[in-house]
Amino acid sequence: MDVPLSHVLDYAVDEMVGGDRDYLWHHIKPHGCFQTQEQMIIVSGKGLTVTDIRGREYLDATSGGVWCVNVGYGRESIAAAVAAQLKKMSYFAGSVGTIPTIKLSAKLMQLLPRMGKAYYSNSGSEANEKSYKLIRQAATIDPQRKGKYKILYRDRDYHGTTIAVLASSGQAERKTDFGPFPEGFVQIPHCLCYRCPFDLTYPACDVRCARVVEEIILKEGPDSVGGLIVEPITAGGGIIVPVDDYFPILQQICRKYGIFLVIDEVVAGFGRTGAFFGHQHFDVDPDMVTLAKGMASAYEPISATVVKQQVYDIFLNDPADPGQRLNFFRDISTYGGCTGAMAASLENIRIMESENLVENSRVMGAYLLDRLRELIDHPNVGDIRGKGLFCGVELVADKKSKQPPSETQVGAVVDAAKAEGVLLGRTNNSLPGFNTTLYYAPALVMTREEADRMVAATQAGIEAVFGA
Ligand SMILES: Cc1ncc(COP(=O)(O)O)c(C=O)c1O
């Protein structure tokens, strides 16, 4: 049955501009600007290109602003997969199985062969929160983990927006005003060599940022620490790629003290870094992995907390009074049962595999990084880093002192690039005074020509603000 969709798809420009100003509360933006500035309204997209309501086209280096449209815009086969699934069976709660949920779980275990079970929800925040609930419940039902309720998180990392995951955010600006937070979250140092928290240099530092974690655990009391969550490559905290020996050290410390290692693959997963998952670049074997964003390239909201069979078994083999039956994971997420999202994810993964997008991310990412590195001689370019199609250019006011420029200047660079037709990303509202890294996380279908345009727009933007 063909239903007219004009109420969804048709629009008058002025009505939309007015509606945007009058009714829509935009995310993470100072609200005053809505009264005075016309906001960008996006109406269509294809590949890496988006078109705004005035018909202007932009090359999107951000995969939708928050690094998630990994297979690019306009994928009709994902729309078709979702429509077909919704027509057949649109929804049933995650307390039962459905065909796409089972297929997706099997696929995820193929991609993450050391994992055993997948638990679904619908945002990265929720996927991480589930891992905390698993750690905390395990600390009450597993005699060997009794009292291990504390969770370590890393400075500069971000794990989501709800109060509990914000408690584990290493980004002060995201937390401001939202406390008090639940207790039991403890920060460890970040691992950005360019701004080493210990003022040391690799390799002479002996990876102090990783080794110090053991001291923190001993100070907290190993019997109270149950989990450690980190991004494999930090995203919003400034595109931070740890040195190769960082993760093996962290892993060894976690094993020594019976601490679950949770790797937040919400951004880094699904090809972003040139491997299917970011942690696969390193010698590390996490107990849990959290997924969202690129999982369905944001065609549908979906996330997962994927765990090792041993984690699942804790909830299976509770020696407590079986009459109480409180040992199972007592958690539910309504939209974790949305079959359309599962179908979108299945088709998204099929596209990635059939078009070799992870490999394209590796190869084109190396090209983009090389090209960006040509900018390093500019006096206001401090550091250039990345892996796969996940790159960052940290701007400085002064190269020697590494003093950051003002955020207004960084915003002006992004605006100047936009005037060139390229949407660049920048770390924002995260690290007070240090929201100064431009980022590049384009769809994994990016070509050389598109990379060249991003670099040219970056150079033009930097020169417009700081001079040549
Ligand atoms: C690394 C990381 N984890 C988790 C999240 C939270 O995901 P969501 O916004 O889907 O809740 C984000 C969001 O940007 C993120 O960057």
The ligand as a Gaussian input file, in Angstrom:
#p B3LYP/6-31G(d) Opt

LIG

0 1
 C       33.327000       7.127000      23.246000
 C       31.866000       7.395000      23.461000
 N       31.168000       6.559000      24.234000
 C       29.853000       6.734000      24.463000
 C       29.180000       7.802000      23.897000
 C       27.725000       7.989000      24.181000
 O       26.973000       7.589000      23.105000
 P       25.456000       8.116000      22.954000
 O       25.520000       9.556000      22.625000
 O       24.915000       7.236000      21.857000
 O       24.783000       7.850000      24.247000
 C       29.867000       8.675000      23.057000
 C       29.160000       9.801000      22.413000
 O       29.706000      10.596000      21.696000
 C       31.252000       8.496000      22.861000
 O       31.963000       9.362000      22.119000

